[in-house]
Amino acid sequence: MPDLVTVTCEEFADLRASLPAITDRYLFDVLGISETTWVKLRKGLPIKRITLERALAKRERWRAMGGAGRIAA
């Protein structure tokens, strides 16, 4: 059985704030995940731990390359 994790509402909000827009392009470019995985995260459903770790690492690389997150209103 795969090692599964869920994210808290705060963790999801942090991921969402990293995206310039919620589109399949930015989901893949910034986090390296599909829309299906995004929906699971949004609904609080479990995803594979390695998928979350990979998404967080990709987000950090994107930020290091000058990617800018959305500014919360």
C-alpha positions, 0 to 999 in steps of 0.5 A: 500500500502506498504511503498516503498523506493529506494536507491541512487547509493552511497547507492547501492555501499556501500551495494555492498562493504559489500559483499565479492562476489555477490552470492546468498549465500552472499546476504542472509548471509550478507544482508538477501535478495534474488537475486530478491531484489538485482536486484531491488536495482541495477536497482533503483527500489523500495523495501519495507522499512522494507526489506531495514531496515532489510538488513542494520541491518543484515549487521551491525550484520555481520560486528560486528561478524567479516565479512569483506567487499570487498576491492575496487580497 
